[in-house]
Amino acid sequence: MSDSEVQIASPGAAPDVSEEPPSAGGPKRGIGKPLRILGWLLAFGALAALVAWGVYTLRGLNVTRTAEAAIAEASGILDEAEDELLVVDEAVQVEISAEVASQTAEAAVLAEDVRARTLEASGIIADARADLPEEMLPLADALKESADARAEMMQVAPVILKASQQAAVAIGSADAAVAEIKAAEDLSGQAVAEFNKHTSAGVKASDDLSVQAEGRLKTAQSLLATATASFPGADFSAFGAYVDAKIGLIGMAKEIDALWLSGNVSGSNSKLTAYNQRDAEVVAMAQALPASIRDPIADAYNAATADASTRYFEARERARTAGEKAAELRQTSTSE
């Protein structure tokens, strides 16, 4: 067969495989590029998550640090108020006398300021507590308990201090009244001695002394009224009644002196029996008086401050206990 003739391969002949198919491991069209994009997306997501975690962590740290700073601020407020609180505390416990009236008045003003600052400290701690780390909660709670207890001390202190001031002012007037009463009694005793001389000069001297005694007793009346006005709860009625009785007795003595000096000796003597009877009654009144004119003041003070004093000293003990606990926790924290 010539070269121009078409040759038909027989059915059993093998196909031409001189060109090899592409390698199975070679690149495949349409798959490589999406894989690269997915990788970038995953990397970016991881980075974003890391950044978000960092921001969250940093924000948490900042919140915690802010809360810790708030606790330090509250502690500082309590420390700064300590000196004035001690001034109030001393005034609450001072022995009452006429000299402490101004001290108690000044302390009452301080108490209001100290209370405002302790309440401020308590509020700061309350606001910060939720953001504190667990290990700082006991300290925060101790500081807040101390602040709250101090605030209660300062809330009730003015009640005690007001009563103390009233009592101090009343004591001055009451003591002065007693001095006038004693002076009047001494003058009355001299008047009796002069009258018993049964001489014209003696009776005149007796009358002069009685007038002086009467003046002293009227001054005592005025002072008792001032003491009562200073401390309305103090009951000076027994002393007032005694002074009134003494003035009445002196009136009888002056009448007897006048009758004697007028020459009516029998008329003067006739009134001596009634005078002596009344004098015995007045002496009995004196013996029934309270041991001290300050007793009514003390009774009124105790009645006015009983509840407040109980609250004050209970709060004072809580403040002391909480303060000691806070100091212990601070020391432990520092040593660690």
Summary of the structure (lengths in Angstrom):
residues: 336
radius of gyration: 49.8
end to end distance: 109.3
largest distance: 203.1
contacts: 972
relative contact order: 0.09
helix: 82%
strand: 0%
